[in-house]
Amino acid sequence: MSFQLSKTYRPERQLITENYRLDEKTAVDNLLKTLDFTQEQEKRITDNAIKLINKLRHLKQKTI
């Protein structure tokens, strides 16, 4: 996805604006590509993320 700014900004500013406007999944995917985790670290991260998601879903269901 590309955005056209109304005026010309320095490249750093343009990069900040482009990244600010990215959807969350794309931004996270881009960040994850820059990381170098071991398989064990990735598994721990994934396990923790699943636990957090399940906890949030449970809490949300309690409020409905």
Secondary structure, DSSP 8 states (H G I E B T S, - for coil): -----SS---HHHHHHHHHHTS-HHHHHHHHHHT----HHHHHHHHHHHHHHHHHHHHHHHHH-
